[in-house]
Amino acid sequence: MGQTTDQIANEIDRTRDDLKANLEELETRMKAVTDWRRHFEKRPGALLAAAMVGGVILSTMIGKR
């Protein structure tokens, strides 16, 4: 037997709610991953070392002109 219109509408609503929840969770995770302040608080030495290495690489690339 086929589904009724109400059943299909309910299934679409559930799917929409699931997608919304997944998108909100993804947004929360992305904000946490890209929050450089939080990473700096956890590992300031590693972040400073990475910035220093990046500066050296950038200056080497620019200095070869």
PDB file of N, CA, C, O and CB in Angstrom:
ATOM      1  N   MET A   1       0.835  -1.190   0.000  1.00  0.00           N
ATOM      2  CA  MET A   1       0.000   0.000   0.000  1.00  0.00           C
ATOM      3  C   MET A   1       0.875   1.247   0.000  1.00  0.00           C
ATOM      4  O   MET A   1       1.974   1.258   0.556  1.00  0.00           O
ATOM      5  CB  MET A   1      -0.948   0.002   1.214  1.00  0.00           C
ATOM      6  N   GLY A   2       0.377   2.267  -0.619  1.00  0.00           N
ATOM      7  CA  GLY A   2       1.097   3.526  -0.675  1.00  0.00           C
ATOM      8  C   GLY A   2       0.892   4.343   0.588  1.00  0.00           C
ATOM      9  O   GLY A   2      -0.015   4.087   1.380  1.00  0.00           O
ATOM     10  N   GLN A   3       1.734   5.306   0.750  1.00  0.00           N
ATOM     11  CA  GLN A   3       1.621   6.176   1.914  1.00  0.00           C
ATOM     12  C   GLN A   3       0.595   7.270   1.643  1.00  0.00           C
ATOM     13  O   GLN A   3       0.361   7.677   0.505  1.00  0.00           O
ATOM     14  CB  GLN A   3       2.991   6.790   2.274  1.00  0.00           C
ATOM     15  N   THR A   4      -0.003   7.727   2.738  1.00  0.00           N
ATOM     16  CA  THR A   4      -0.949   8.827   2.591  1.00  0.00           C
ATOM     17  C   THR A   4      -0.168  10.139   2.519  1.00  0.00           C
ATOM     18  O   THR A   4       1.026  10.190   2.815  1.00  0.00           O
ATOM     19  CB  THR A   4      -1.975   8.850   3.773  1.00  0.00           C
ATOM     20  N   THR A   5      -0.863  11.181   2.123  1.00  0.00           N
ATOM     21  CA  THR A   5      -0.243  12.498   2.004  1.00  0.00           C
ATOM     22  C   THR A   5       0.286  12.971   3.357  1.00  0.00           C
ATOM     23  O   THR A   5       1.360  13.567   3.435  1.00  0.00           O
ATOM     24  CB  THR A   5      -1.248  13.515   1.440  1.00  0.00           C
ATOM     25  N   ASP A   6      -0.470  12.704   4.416  1.00  0.00           N
ATOM     26  CA  ASP A   6      -0.041  13.111   5.760  1.00  0.00           C
ATOM     27  C   ASP A   6       1.229  12.371   6.183  1.00  0.00           C
ATOM     28  O   ASP A   6       2.113  12.961   6.804  1.00  0.00           O
ATOM     29  CB  ASP A   6      -1.164  12.854   6.781  1.00  0.00           C
ATOM     30  N   GLN A   7       1.321  11.101   5.853  1.00  0.00           N
ATOM     31  CA  GLN A   7       2.519  10.331   6.201  1.00  0.00           C
ATOM     32  C   GLN A   7       3.739  10.868   5.465  1.00  0.00           C
ATOM     33  O   GLN A   7       4.818  10.986   6.046  1.00  0.00           O
ATOM     34  CB  GLN A   7       2.319   8.843   5.876  1.00  0.00           C
ATOM     35  N   ILE A   8       3.570  11.188   4.210  1.00  0.00           N
ATOM     36  CA  ILE A   8       4.680  11.733   3.421  1.00  0.00           C
ATOM     37  C   ILE A   8       5.098  13.089   3.975  1.00  0.00           C
ATOM     38  O   ILE A   8       6.291  13.368   4.094  1.00  0.00           O
ATOM     39  CB  ILE A   8       4.284  11.860   1.928  1.00  0.00           C
ATOM     40  N   ALA A   9       4.127  13.932   4.314  1.00  0.00           N
ATOM     41  CA  ALA A   9       4.426  15.248   4.873  1.00  0.00           C
ATOM     42  C   ALA A   9       5.156  15.104   6.215  1.00  0.00           C
ATOM     43  O   ALA A   9       6.099  15.847   6.491  1.00  0.00           O
ATOM     44  CB  ALA A   9       3.124  16.068   5.051  1.00  0.00           C
ATOM     45  N   ASN A  10       4.727  14.162   7.037  1.00  0.00           N
ATOM     46  CA  ASN A  10       5.392  13.933   8.327  1.00  0.00           C
ATOM     47  C   ASN A  10       6.824  13.454   8.128  1.00  0.00           C
ATOM     48  O   ASN A  10       7.728  13.873   8.851  1.00  0.00           O
ATOM     49  CB  ASN A  10       4.609  12.907   9.161  1.00  0.00           C
ATOM     50  N   GLU A  11       7.030  12.586   7.157  1.00  0.00           N
ATOM     51  CA  GLU A  11       8.372  12.089   6.874  1.00  0.00           C
ATOM     52  C   GLU A  11       9.281  13.220   6.374  1.00  0.00           C
ATOM     53  O   GLU A  11      10.451  13.295   6.749  1.00  0.00           O
ATOM     54  CB  GLU A  11       8.312  10.953   5.836  1.00  0.00           C
ATOM     55  N   ILE A  12       8.741  14.085   5.538  1.00  0.00           N
ATOM     56  CA  ILE A  12       9.507  15.237   5.059  1.00  0.00           C
ATOM     57  C   ILE A  12       9.868  16.158   6.222  1.00  0.00           C
ATOM     58  O   ILE A  12      10.993  16.653   6.297  1.00  0.00           O
ATOM     59  CB  ILE A  12       8.709  16.014   3.989  1.00  0.00           C
ATOM     60  N   ASP A  13       8.916  16.390   7.130  1.00  0.00           N
ATOM     61  CA  ASP A  13       9.187  17.239   8.292  1.00  0.00           C
ATOM     62  C   ASP A  13      10.263  16.636   9.188  1.00  0.00           C
ATOM     63  O   ASP A  13      11.136  17.352   9.678  1.00  0.00           O
ATOM     64  CB  ASP A  13       7.909  17.459   9.095  1.00  0.00           C
ATOM     65  N   ARG A  14      10.205  15.322   9.403  1.00  0.00           N
ATOM     66  CA  ARG A  14      11.228  14.657  10.230  1.00  0.00           C
ATOM     67  C   ARG A  14      12.593  14.775   9.570  1.00  0.00           C
ATOM     68  O   ARG A  14      13.590  15.053  10.236  1.00  0.00           O
ATOM     69  CB  ARG A  14      10.873  13.164  10.458  1.00  0.00           C
ATOM     70  N   THR A  15      12.635  14.563   8.259  1.00  0.00           N
ATOM     71  CA  THR A  15      13.897  14.666   7.529  1.00  0.00           C
ATOM     72  C   THR A  15      14.440  16.088   7.603  1.00  0.00           C
ATOM     73  O   THR A  15      15.639  16.287   7.796  1.00  0.00           O
ATOM     74  CB  THR A  15      13.711  14.240   6.062  1.00  0.00           C
ATOM     75  N   ARG A  16      13.574  17.062   7.453  1.00  0.00           N
ATOM     76  CA  ARG A  16      13.978  18.467   7.538  1.00  0.00           C
ATOM     77  C   ARG A  16      14.541  18.784   8.922  1.00  0.00           C
ATOM     78  O   ARG A  16      15.552  19.477   9.041  1.00  0.00           O
ATOM     79  CB  ARG A  16      12.786  19.391   7.224  1.00  0.00           C
ATOM     80  N   ASP A  17      13.884  18.276   9.970  1.00  0.00           N
ATOM     81  CA  ASP A  17      14.369  18.501  11.333  1.00  0.00           C
ATOM     82  C   ASP A  17      15.727  17.842  11.555  1.00  0.00           C
ATOM     83  O   ASP A  17      16.604  18.419  12.198  1.00  0.00           O
ATOM     84  CB  ASP A  17      13.357  17.969  12.351  1.00  0.00           C
ATOM     85  N   ASP A  18      15.897  16.631  11.019  1.00  0.00           N
ATOM     86  CA  ASP A  18      17.179  15.932  11.141  1.00  0.00           C
ATOM     87  C   ASP A  18      18.288  16.712  10.434  1.00  0.00           C
ATOM     88  O   ASP A  18      19.384  16.874  10.971  1.00  0.00           O
ATOM     89  CB  ASP A  18      17.076  14.507  10.559  1.00  0.00           C
ATOM     90  N   LEU A  19      17.991  17.192   9.225  1.00  0.00           N
ATOM     91  CA  LEU A  19      18.984  17.954   8.478  1.00  0.00           C
ATOM     92  C   LEU A  19      19.342  19.250   9.207  1.00  0.00           C
ATOM     93  O   LEU A  19      20.506  19.650   9.230  1.00  0.00           O
ATOM     94  CB  LEU A  19      18.467  18.264   7.069  1.00  0.00           C
ATOM     95  N   LYS A  20      18.354  19.896   9.794  1.00  0.00           N
ATOM     96  CA  LYS A  20      18.603  21.130  10.541  1.00  0.00           C
ATOM     97  C   LYS A  20      19.504  20.855  11.738  1.00  0.00           C
ATOM     98  O   LYS A  20      20.439  21.612  12.001  1.00  0.00           O
ATOM     99  CB  LYS A  20      17.276  21.760  11.006  1.00  0.00           C
ATOM    100  N   ALA A  21      19.226  19.777  12.463  1.00  0.00           N
ATOM    101  CA  ALA A  21      20.036  19.420  13.623  1.00  0.00           C
ATOM    102  C   ALA A  21      21.466  19.085  13.196  1.00  0.00           C
ATOM    103  O   ALA A  21      22.421  19.485  13.862  1.00  0.00           O
ATOM    104  CB  ALA A  21      19.408  18.232  14.373  1.00  0.00           C
ATOM    105  N   ASN A  22      21.616  18.354  12.092  1.00  0.00           N
ATOM    106  CA  ASN A  22      22.948  18.012  11.594  1.00  0.00           C
ATOM    107  C   ASN A  22      23.716  19.264  11.179  1.00  0.00           C
ATOM    108  O   ASN A  22      24.911  19.382  11.453  1.00  0.00           O
ATOM    109  CB  ASN A  22      22.843  17.042  10.412  1.00  0.00           C
ATOM    110  N   LEU A  23      23.043  20.184  10.529  1.00  0.00           N
ATOM    111  CA  LEU A  23      23.685  21.417  10.098  1.00  0.00           C
ATOM    112  C   LEU A  23      24.117  22.262  11.290  1.00  0.00           C
ATOM    113  O   LEU A  23      25.197  22.853  11.270  1.00  0.00           O
ATOM    114  CB  LEU A  23      22.748  22.214   9.203  1.00  0.00           C
ATOM    115  N   GLU A  24      23.292  22.327  12.320  1.00  0.00           N
ATOM    116  CA  GLU A  24      23.643  23.077  13.519  1.00  0.00           C
ATOM    117  C   GLU A  24      24.846  22.448  14.222  1.00  0.00           C
ATOM    118  O   GLU A  24      25.727  23.159  14.706  1.00  0.00           O
ATOM    119  CB  GLU A  24      22.445  23.147  14.475  1.00  0.00           C
ATOM    120  N   GLU A  25      24.884  21.120  14.276  1.00  0.00           N
ATOM    121  CA  GLU A  25      26.022  20.433  14.887  1.00  0.00           C
ATOM    122  C   GLU A  25      27.297  20.680  14.079  1.00  0.00           C
ATOM    123  O   GLU A  25      28.361  20.913  14.653  1.00  0.00           O
ATOM    124  CB  GLU A  25      25.744  18.918  14.997  1.00  0.00           C
ATOM    125  N   LEU A  26      27.192  20.631  12.768  1.00  0.00           N
ATOM    126  CA  LEU A  26      28.343  20.897  11.906  1.00  0.00           C
ATOM    127  C   LEU A  26      28.849  22.322  12.108  1.00  0.00           C
ATOM    128  O   LEU A  26      30.056  22.552  12.168  1.00  0.00           O
ATOM    129  CB  LEU A  26      27.978  20.668  10.429  1.00  0.00           C
ATOM    130  N   GLU A  27      27.937  23.266  12.212  1.00  0.00           N
ATOM    131  CA  GLU A  27      28.316  24.658  12.433  1.00  0.00           C
ATOM    132  C   GLU A  27      29.040  24.817  13.770  1.00  0.00           C
ATOM    133  O   GLU A  27      30.044  25.525  13.849  1.00  0.00           O
ATOM    134  CB  GLU A  27      27.074  25.566  12.389  1.00  0.00           C
ATOM    135  N   THR A  28      28.548  24.174  14.800  1.00  0.00           N
ATOM    136  CA  THR A  28      29.180  24.237  16.113  1.00  0.00           C
ATOM    137  C   THR A  28      30.580  23.640  16.071  1.00  0.00           C
ATOM    138  O   THR A  28      31.516  24.207  16.636  1.00  0.00           O
ATOM    139  CB  THR A  28      28.328  23.509  17.152  1.00  0.00           C
ATOM    140  N   ARG A  29      30.727  22.503  15.407  1.00  0.00           N
ATOM    141  CA  ARG A  29      32.045  21.864  15.311  1.00  0.00           C
ATOM    142  C   ARG A  29      33.024  22.722  14.516  1.00  0.00           C
ATOM    143  O   ARG A  29      34.191  22.840  14.889  1.00  0.00           O
ATOM    144  CB  ARG A  29      31.921  20.480  14.663  1.00  0.00           C
ATOM    145  N   MET A  30      32.554  23.319  13.425  1.00  0.00           N
ATOM    146  CA  MET A  30      33.431  24.164  12.606  1.00  0.00           C
ATOM    147  C   MET A  30      33.888  25.398  13.373  1.00  0.00           C
ATOM    148  O   MET A  30      35.036  25.821  13.245  1.00  0.00           O
ATOM    149  CB  MET A  30      32.715  24.587  11.322  1.00  0.00           C
ATOM    150  N   LYS A  31      33.000  25.970  14.161  1.00  0.00           N
ATOM    151  CA  LYS A  31      33.384  27.126  14.978  1.00  0.00           C
ATOM    152  C   LYS A  31      34.450  26.723  15.989  1.00  0.00           C
ATOM    153  O   LYS A  31      35.392  27.477  16.235  1.00  0.00           O
ATOM    154  CB  LYS A  31      32.153  27.719  15.704  1.00  0.00           C
ATOM    155  N   ALA A  32      34.308  25.542  16.572  1.00  0.00           N
ATOM    156  CA  ALA A  32      35.294  25.073  17.551  1.00  0.00           C
ATOM    157  C   ALA A  32      36.639  24.800  16.885  1.00  0.00           C
ATOM    158  O   ALA A  32      37.683  25.123  17.451  1.00  0.00           O
ATOM    159  CB  ALA A  32      34.789  23.803  18.256  1.00  0.00           C
ATOM    160  N   VAL A  33      36.628  24.218  15.704  1.00  0.00           N
ATOM    161  CA  VAL A  33      37.869  23.875  15.010  1.00  0.00           C
ATOM    162  C   VAL A  33      38.613  25.124  14.548  1.00  0.00           C
ATOM    163  O   VAL A  33      39.842  25.170  14.591  1.00  0.00           O
ATOM    164  CB  VAL A  33      37.575  22.971  13.814  1.00  0.00           C
ATOM    165  N   THR A  34      37.872  26.131  14.109  1.00  0.00           N
ATOM    166  CA  THR A  34      38.508  27.319  13.551  1.00  0.00           C
ATOM    167  C   THR A  34      38.728  28.427  14.572  1.00  0.00           C
ATOM    168  O   THR A  34      39.158  29.519  14.202  1.00  0.00           O
ATOM    169  CB  THR A  34      37.684  27.845  12.424  1.00  0.00           C
ATOM    170  N   ASP A  35      38.447  28.176  15.839  1.00  0.00           N
ATOM    171  CA  ASP A  35      38.638  29.185  16.880  1.00  0.00           C
ATOM    172  C   ASP A  35      40.108  29.208  17.307  1.00  0.00           C
ATOM    173  O   ASP A  35      40.529  28.420  18.154  1.00  0.00           O
ATOM    174  CB  ASP A  35      37.715  28.901  18.102  1.00  0.00           C
ATOM    175  N   TRP A  36      40.882  30.119  16.713  1.00  0.00           N
ATOM    176  CA  TRP A  36      42.322  30.163  16.990  1.00  0.00           C
ATOM    177  C   TRP A  36      42.594  30.577  18.422  1.00  0.00           C
ATOM    178  O   TRP A  36      43.627  30.193  18.971  1.00  0.00           O
ATOM    179  CB  TRP A  36      43.022  31.122  16.031  1.00  0.00           C
ATOM    180  N   ARG A  37      41.725  31.336  19.046  1.00  0.00           N
ATOM    181  CA  ARG A  37      41.947  31.756  20.436  1.00  0.00           C
ATOM    182  C   ARG A  37      41.927  30.552  21.386  1.00  0.00           C
ATOM    183  O   ARG A  37      42.739  30.453  22.306  1.00  0.00           O
ATOM    184  CB  ARG A  37      40.876  32.786  20.863  1.00  0.00           C
ATOM    185  N   ARG A  38      40.989  29.652  21.142  1.00  0.00           N
ATOM    186  CA  ARG A  38      40.903  28.443  21.976  1.00  0.00           C
ATOM    187  C   ARG A  38      42.152  27.581  21.809  1.00  0.00           C
ATOM    188  O   ARG A  38      42.689  27.050  22.782  1.00  0.00           O
ATOM    189  CB  ARG A  38      39.642  27.622  21.617  1.00  0.00           C
ATOM    190  N   HIS A  39      42.608  27.450  20.560  1.00  0.00           N
ATOM    191  CA  HIS A  39      43.816  26.667  20.308  1.00  0.00           C
ATOM    192  C   HIS A  39      45.029  27.331  20.949  1.00  0.00           C
ATOM    193  O   HIS A  39      45.910  26.643  21.465  1.00  0.00           O
ATOM    194  CB  HIS A  39      44.041  26.492  18.797  1.00  0.00           C
ATOM    195  N   PHE A  40      45.084  28.665  20.923  1.00  0.00           N
ATOM    196  CA  PHE A  40      46.196  29.389  21.527  1.00  0.00           C
ATOM    197  C   PHE A  40      46.209  29.199  23.041  1.00  0.00           C
ATOM    198  O   PHE A  40      47.271  29.042  23.643  1.00  0.00           O
ATOM    199  CB  PHE A  40      46.115  30.879  21.179  1.00  0.00           C
ATOM    200  N   GLU A  41      45.024  29.215  23.653  1.00  0.00           N
ATOM    201  CA  GLU A  41      44.941  29.004  25.103  1.00  0.00           C
ATOM    202  C   GLU A  41      45.426  27.602  25.482  1.00  0.00           C
ATOM    203  O   GLU A  41      46.063  27.426  26.520  1.00  0.00           O
ATOM    204  CB  GLU A  41      43.494  29.213  25.595  1.00  0.00           C
ATOM    205  N   LYS A  42      45.126  26.609  24.644  1.00  0.00           N
ATOM    206  CA  LYS A  42      45.531  25.234  24.938  1.00  0.00           C
ATOM    207  C   LYS A  42      47.022  25.013  24.699  1.00  0.00           C
ATOM    208  O   LYS A  42      47.697  24.402  25.527  1.00  0.00           O
ATOM    209  CB  LYS A  42      44.724  24.260  24.092  1.00  0.00           C
ATOM    210  N   ARG A  43      47.540  25.503  23.576  1.00  0.00           N
ATOM    211  CA  ARG A  43      48.932  25.261  23.189  1.00  0.00           C
ATOM    212  C   ARG A  43      49.565  26.532  22.623  1.00  0.00           C
ATOM    213  O   ARG A  43      49.741  26.650  21.410  1.00  0.00           O
ATOM    214  CB  ARG A  43      49.013  24.120  22.154  1.00  0.00           C
ATOM    215  N   PRO A  44      49.905  27.481  23.495  1.00  0.00           N
ATOM    216  CA  PRO A  44      50.462  28.737  22.972  1.00  0.00           C
ATOM    217  C   PRO A  44      51.813  28.540  22.286  1.00  0.00           C
ATOM    218  O   PRO A  44      52.093  29.201  21.286  1.00  0.00           O
ATOM    219  CB  PRO A  44      50.609  29.746  24.099  1.00  0.00           C
ATOM    220  N   GLY A  45      52.649  27.652  22.797  1.00  0.00           N
ATOM    221  CA  GLY A  45      53.967  27.426  22.209  1.00  0.00           C
ATOM    222  C   GLY A  45      53.882  26.874  20.799  1.00  0.00           C
ATOM    223  O   GLY A  45      54.619  27.303  19.912  1.00  0.00           O
ATOM    224  N   ALA A  46      52.997  25.936  20.596  1.00  0.00           N
ATOM    225  CA  ALA A  46      52.857  25.323  19.271  1.00  0.00           C
ATOM    226  C   ALA A  46      52.341  26.338  18.255  1.00  0.00           C
ATOM    227  O   ALA A  46      52.797  26.363  17.112  1.00  0.00           O
ATOM    228  CB  ALA A  46      51.909  24.111  19.334  1.00  0.00           C
ATOM    229  N   LEU A  47      51.396  27.170  18.671  1.00  0.00           N
ATOM    230  CA  LEU A  47      50.860  28.167  17.753  1.00  0.00           C
ATOM    231  C   LEU A  47      51.905  29.234  17.429  1.00  0.00           C
ATOM    232  O   LEU A  47      51.999  29.686  16.288  1.00  0.00           O
ATOM    233  CB  LEU A  47      49.609  28.816  18.346  1.00  0.00           C
ATOM    234  N   LEU A  48      52.677  29.629  18.412  1.00  0.00           N
ATOM    235  CA  LEU A  48      53.742  30.611  18.160  1.00  0.00           C
ATOM    236  C   LEU A  48      54.818  30.022  17.249  1.00  0.00           C
ATOM    237  O   LEU A  48      55.336  30.709  16.370  1.00  0.00           O
ATOM    238  CB  LEU A  48      54.373  31.081  19.489  1.00  0.00           C
ATOM    239  N   ALA A  49      55.149  28.761  17.459  1.00  0.00           N
ATOM    240  CA  ALA A  49      56.148  28.111  16.610  1.00  0.00           C
ATOM    241  C   ALA A  49      55.634  27.997  15.166  1.00  0.00           C
ATOM    242  O   ALA A  49      56.390  28.206  14.217  1.00  0.00           O
ATOM    243  CB  ALA A  49      56.503  26.708  17.169  1.00  0.00           C
ATOM    244  N   ALA A  50      54.374  27.672  15.010  1.00  0.00           N
ATOM    245  CA  ALA A  50      53.795  27.569  13.666  1.00  0.00           C
ATOM    246  C   ALA A  50      53.798  28.932  12.974  1.00  0.00           C
ATOM    247  O   ALA A  50      54.082  29.027  11.780  1.00  0.00           O
ATOM    248  CB  ALA A  50      52.355  27.009  13.737  1.00  0.00           C
ATOM    249  N   ALA A  51      53.483  29.979  13.727  1.00  0.00           N
ATOM    250  CA  ALA A  51      53.508  31.326  13.150  1.00  0.00           C
ATOM    251  C   ALA A  51      54.925  31.709  12.750  1.00  0.00           C
ATOM    252  O   ALA A  51      55.133  32.343  11.716  1.00  0.00           O
ATOM    253  CB  ALA A  51      52.941  32.355  14.145  1.00  0.00           C
ATOM    254  N   MET A  52      55.885  31.329  13.558  1.00  0.00           N
ATOM    255  CA  MET A  52      57.286  31.648  13.273  1.00  0.00           C
ATOM    256  C   MET A  52      57.759  30.905  12.012  1.00  0.00           C
ATOM    257  O   MET A  52      58.400  31.498  11.143  1.00  0.00           O
ATOM    258  CB  MET A  52      58.183  31.279  14.488  1.00  0.00           C
ATOM    259  N   VAL A  53      57.449  29.648  11.921  1.00  0.00           N
ATOM    260  CA  VAL A  53      57.825  28.855  10.751  1.00  0.00           C
ATOM    261  C   VAL A  53      57.144  29.410   9.504  1.00  0.00           C
ATOM    262  O   VAL A  53      57.769  29.506   8.448  1.00  0.00           O
ATOM    263  CB  VAL A  53      57.453  27.368  10.953  1.00  0.00           C
ATOM    264  N   GLY A  54      55.880  29.771   9.618  1.00  0.00           N
ATOM    265  CA  GLY A  54      55.172  30.358   8.489  1.00  0.00           C
ATOM    266  C   GLY A  54      55.801  31.672   8.046  1.00  0.00           C
ATOM    267  O   GLY A  54      55.887  31.954   6.851  1.00  0.00           O
ATOM    268  N   GLY A  55      56.239  32.475   9.015  1.00  0.00           N
ATOM    269  CA  GLY A  55      56.910  33.728   8.687  1.00  0.00           C
ATOM    270  C   GLY A  55      58.227  33.509   7.979  1.00  0.00           C
ATOM    271  O   GLY A  55      58.558  34.227   7.035  1.00  0.00           O
ATOM    272  N   VAL A  56      58.983  32.517   8.428  1.00  0.00           N
ATOM    273  CA  VAL A  56      60.267  32.207   7.793  1.00  0.00           C
ATOM    274  C   VAL A  56      60.044  31.733   6.358  1.00  0.00           C
ATOM    275  O   VAL A  56      60.754  32.156   5.446  1.00  0.00           O
ATOM    276  CB  VAL A  56      61.034  31.130   8.604  1.00  0.00           C
ATOM    277  N   ILE A  57      59.069  30.864   6.160  1.00  0.00           N
ATOM    278  CA  ILE A  57      58.776  30.366   4.814  1.00  0.00           C
ATOM    279  C   ILE A  57      58.323  31.509   3.915  1.00  0.00           C
ATOM    280  O   ILE A  57      58.761  31.614   2.770  1.00  0.00           O
ATOM    281  CB  ILE A  57      57.696  29.263   4.863  1.00  0.00           C
ATOM    282  N   LEU A  58      57.452  32.360   4.431  1.00  0.00           N
ATOM    283  CA  LEU A  58      56.967  33.492   3.635  1.00  0.00           C
ATOM    284  C   LEU A  58      58.095  34.454   3.279  1.00  0.00           C
ATOM    285  O   LEU A  58      58.186  34.920   2.143  1.00  0.00           O
ATOM    286  CB  LEU A  58      55.871  34.239   4.393  1.00  0.00           C
ATOM    287  N   SER A  59      58.948  34.745   4.246  1.00  0.00           N
ATOM    288  CA  SER A  59      60.052  35.665   3.963  1.00  0.00           C
ATOM    289  C   SER A  59      61.045  35.059   2.976  1.00  0.00           C
ATOM    290  O   SER A  59      61.627  35.776   2.161  1.00  0.00           O
ATOM    291  CB  SER A  59      60.770  36.044   5.259  1.00  0.00           C
ATOM    292  N   THR A  60      61.240  33.754   3.043  1.00  0.00           N
ATOM    293  CA  THR A  60      62.134  33.069   2.090  1.00  0.00           C
ATOM    294  C   THR A  60      61.557  33.132   0.677  1.00  0.00           C
ATOM    295  O   THR A  60      62.288  33.358  -0.287  1.00  0.00           O
ATOM    296  CB  THR A  60      62.354  31.590   2.510  1.00  0.00           C
ATOM    297  N   MET A  61      60.262  32.934   0.560  1.00  0.00           N
ATOM    298  CA  MET A  61      59.615  32.983  -0.747  1.00  0.00           C
ATOM    299  C   MET A  61      59.650  34.401  -1.331  1.00  0.00           C
ATOM    300  O   MET A  61      59.877  34.575  -2.528  1.00  0.00           O
ATOM    301  CB  MET A  61      58.165  32.491  -0.639  1.00  0.00           C
ATOM    302  N   ILE A  62      59.432  35.380  -0.511  1.00  0.00           N
ATOM    303  CA  ILE A  62      59.418  36.764  -0.976  1.00  0.00           C
ATOM    304  C   ILE A  62      60.843  37.241  -1.265  1.00  0.00           C
ATOM    305  O   ILE A  62      61.064  38.006  -2.204  1.00  0.00           O
ATOM    306  CB  ILE A  62      58.744  37.681   0.070  1.00  0.00           C
ATOM    307  N   GLY A  63      61.800  36.796  -0.468  1.00  0.00           N
ATOM    308  CA  GLY A  63      63.185  37.260  -0.612  1.00  0.00           C
ATOM    309  C   GLY A  63      63.877  36.728  -1.843  1.00  0.00           C
ATOM    310  O   GLY A  63      64.935  37.252  -2.193  1.00  0.00           O
ATOM    311  N   LYS A  64      63.361  35.730  -2.523  1.00  0.00           N
ATOM    312  CA  LYS A  64      64.018  35.140  -3.693  1.00  0.00           C
ATOM    313  C   LYS A  64      63.747  35.905  -4.971  1.00  0.00           C
ATOM    314  O   LYS A  64      64.197  35.473  -6.032  1.00  0.00           O
ATOM    315  CB  LYS A  64      63.576  33.718  -3.865  1.00  0.00           C
ATOM    316  N   ARG A  65      63.056  36.985  -4.925  1.00  0.00           N
ATOM    317  CA  ARG A  65      62.721  37.755  -6.133  1.00  0.00           C
ATOM    318  C   ARG A  65      63.915  38.349  -6.771  1.00  0.00           C
ATOM    319  O   ARG A  65      63.797  39.024  -7.794  1.00  0.00           O
ATOM    320  CB  ARG A  65      61.753  38.838  -5.822  1.00  0.00           C
TER     321      ARG A  65
END
